[in-house]
Amino acid sequence: MKRALIHAELCRNCQPCLAGLACSMQAFFREAPDDKPWVDFYRCSGCLKCRAACPWDAIEPIAHPCDGKHRRGW
């Protein structure tokens, strides 16, 4: 199961966040307007449209293995 991960050191904190606008699941959040965005793994579908939209290549796909009990998830 893939999810999007934002690398804080690469994120330029664009206003508005183009990756967040590309997200159809509305998985991007900010604690405050000046804070960098973060991805809610429970909302992220893994489509990675955000990765294609980010001009700074700050988004990486990550995979989470199953938990050993045949369950996948976060």
N, C-alpha and C positions, 0 to 999 in steps of 0.2 A: 504494500500500500504506500503510494507516494504522497508526500505533502510538500508544501513550499516553505522554505526557510529563508528569512531575510538576514543577510550578513550586515550587521550594524556598521562595520568599518567601511563597507562599500556604498551603503545607502547615503544619498545626498539630501535626504529629507525634502524631496520635491513637494511643492504646494501647487496644485493638488498632486497626490501620489498617482502616477499613471498606472502603476501595477495594481493599486487598489481599485482604480476605476475599471480596470479590465476584469476584475474578479466578479464572476456572476454569482458566487456564493456569499458575497459580502463578508469575507473572512478577515479583512484587514481592519485593524483598530489602532487608535492612538489614545494614550492616556490624557494628553493635553495637546493643543494645537502645535506646540513647538517640539513635541516628542517625536521620535522616529516611529514609524508604524511597526506593528507586529502581526503575525498570522495566528489566528485561532485554529489549531489543528483539528478541532472537532467540527468546524464548519468547512474547512478546506477539502475540496473534492479531489485534489491532485491533478486537475486539468492543466495546470501550469501556464494558463493564459497570461498570468501576471509576469512570469519570467520573460515571455516574448515582449511584453509591454514596457518593462523596466529598461530605461536607456543606459543605466549604469551597471548592468549585469550583477545586481546585488541579490538576486534570488537564485537559490539552488534547490534542486529536488532532493529530498531525503526519503529514505525508506525505513520503515519500522517493521522488524520481523514479528512473527506470531509469538505469543507468550508461552509456547510449549504445551498449551492445552487446546490447540486447534482454534484459538481465537485470535483474530487480527484486530488491531486498533491501537489507540493511543491511551 
